[in-house]
C-alpha cells in the first residue's frame, strides 16, 4: 500500500513538475517573443533618431559655416571701406588710423592699463587722411580723447541704435551754482 501511494505521489509530482516546466517554458518563450518584438521596435526608433540627429547636425554645421562666411565677408568689407561712398559702409565715419598693440584678441586685455605698464599700444595715423601738421603741439596736452570703433564687430544691428529704442537712460544732474 505504501508503495502504491508512493507511486501515485511520484506520478503526481512528476506531472506537476512537467506541467510547471511546460508552463515555464511557454512563459519564457512568450517573454522572449515580446522582448524580441520590443527590441526590433526600439532598434528602428534608434535608427530613426540617429538619422534625425545626423540631419540636424549637418544642418547646424552648414548654418554655422554660412554665418562664418558672412562674418568674414563683412569684416573684409569693413576693413577696406570706400571713402567716396560712406553711406554703404557700416560705420558713419571714415577711419583715420589704427591702434596696434600686443593683444590680438580682447581676451586677456587688461582693463586697467596702469597695472600692466609693458602693454603699450601705438596709434598709427593714415598719412593720406591726417597731415603731420595737424599733430603739432599734441605733446603739450596731458590727455586726449580717441573715438574708436571695433572694426571686427559683426553685431552691427546693435551698434547704432536710435536713442528712443535704447534701454540706457542717461541721468542728467542739475547744478545749483
C-alpha positions in Angstrom: 0.0 0.0 0.0 2.8 2.3 0.8 4.4 1.6 -2.5 1.2 2.4 -4.5 0.8 5.6 -2.5 4.4 6.4 -3.1 4.0 5.6 -6.8 0.9 7.9 -7.0 2.8 10.6 -5.2 5.7 10.2 -7.6 3.4 10.3 -10.6 1.6 13.4 -9.3 4.9 15.1 -8.5 6.2 14.3 -12.0 3.0 15.5 -13.6 3.1 18.8 -11.6 6.8 19.2 -12.4 6.2 18.6 -16.1 3.2 21.0 -16.1 5.3 23.6 -14.3 8.2 23.1 -16.7 5.8 23.4 -19.7 4.3 26.5 -18.3 7.7 28.0 -17.5 9.0 27.2 -21.0 5.8 28.6 -22.6 6.2 31.7 -20.4 9.8 32.0 -21.3 9.1 31.6 -25.0 6.3 34.2 -24.8 8.6 36.6 -22.8 11.3 36.1 -25.4 8.9 36.8 -28.2 7.6 40.0 -26.6 11.2 41.1 -25.8 12.3 40.4 -29.3 9.4 42.4 -30.8 10.1 45.4 -28.5 13.8 45.1 -29.3 13.1 45.4 -33.0 10.8 48.3 -32.5 13.3 50.1 -30.3 16.1 49.4 -32.8 14.1 51.0 -35.6 13.4 54.0 -33.4 17.1 54.4 -32.5 18.0 54.2 -36.2 15.4 56.9 -37.0 16.7 59.1 -34.1 20.3 58.7 -35.3 19.3 59.8 -38.8 17.4 62.7 -37.5 20.3 63.7 -35.3 22.8 63.5 -38.1 20.5 65.6 -40.3 20.2 68.2 -37.6 23.9 68.3 -37.0 24.6 68.7 -40.7 22.1 71.5 -41.0 23.6 73.2 -37.9 27.1 72.9 -39.4 26.0 74.3 -42.7 24.3 77.3 -41.0 27.5 77.9 -38.9 29.7 77.8 -42.0 27.3 80.3 -43.7 27.5 82.6 -40.7 31.3 82.4 -40.6 31.5 83.2 -44.3 29.1 86.1 -43.9 31.1 87.5 -41.0 34.4 87.1 -42.9 32.9 89.0 -45.9 31.6 91.7 -43.5 35.0 92.1 -41.8 36.7 92.3 -45.2 34.3 94.9 -46.3 34.7 96.9 -43.1 38.5 96.7 -43.3 38.5 98.3 -46.7 35.7 100.9 -46.8 35.2 103.0 -49.8 36.0 106.6 -49.0 33.8 108.1 -51.7 30.7 106.2 -50.6 30.4 106.3 -46.7 26.7 105.5 -46.8 27.4 101.9 -47.9 29.9 101.3 -45.1 28.7 100.0 -41.8 30.0 103.0 -39.7 29.0 106.6 -40.3 32.7 107.7 -40.2 35.9 107.0 -42.1 38.9 105.6 -40.3 41.9 107.9 -39.9 44.2 105.4 -38.3 44.6 102.2 -36.4 45.7 101.1 -33.0 48.3 98.3 -32.8 49.0 96.5 -29.5 50.5 93.2 -28.3 47.0 91.8 -27.9 45.4 90.2 -31.0 42.1 89.5 -29.3 40.1 91.1 -26.5 40.7 88.1 -24.2 43.4 88.9 -21.7 43.5 92.6 -22.5 43.8 94.4 -19.1 41.1 96.8 -18.2 43.4 98.9 -16.1 46.4 99.8 -18.2 48.4 101.2 -15.3 48.7 97.6 -13.8 50.5 96.4 -17.0 52.9 99.1 -18.0 54.6 96.9 -20.6 51.4 96.5 -22.5 51.6 99.7 -24.6 49.7 100.4 -27.8 50.6 102.5 -30.8 48.2 104.9 -32.6 49.2 104.9 -36.3 47.6 107.6 -38.4 46.9 107.2 -42.1 49.1 110.0 -43.7 46.7 110.4 -46.6 43.9 111.5 -44.1 45.9 113.1 -41.3 48.6 115.5 -42.3 51.5 115.7 -39.9 50.9 119.4 -39.4 47.7 118.6 -37.6 49.5 116.7 -34.9 51.8 119.6 -34.0 51.5 120.7 -30.4 49.9 117.5 -29.3 52.7 116.8 -26.8 51.7 119.8 -24.7 48.4 118.2 -23.7 48.2 115.7 -20.8 45.2 113.8 -22.3 43.2 113.5 -25.5 40.1 111.5 -26.4 40.1 108.8 -29.1 36.8 107.9 -30.6 37.1 104.4 -31.8 35.0 101.5 -33.4 36.0 97.9 -33.1 36.1 97.0 -36.8 35.9 93.2 -36.1 32.5 93.6 -34.5 29.9 91.8 -36.6 26.9 92.6 -34.4 26.2 95.8 -36.3 22.5 96.0 -35.7 23.1 96.7 -32.0 25.9 99.2 -32.8 23.9 102.2 -34.0 20.5 102.4 -32.2 18.0 105.1 -32.1 18.2 106.7 -28.7 14.5 106.1 -28.2 15.0 102.4 -28.7 17.9 102.1 -26.3 17.3 100.8 -22.8 20.0 103.1 -21.4 18.6 106.1 -19.7 21.0 108.9 -19.1 20.8 110.8 -15.8 21.1 114.5 -16.1 22.2 116.3 -12.9 21.3 119.9 -12.2 24.0 122.2 -10.8 22.8 124.5 -8.0 25.6 127.1 -8.5 
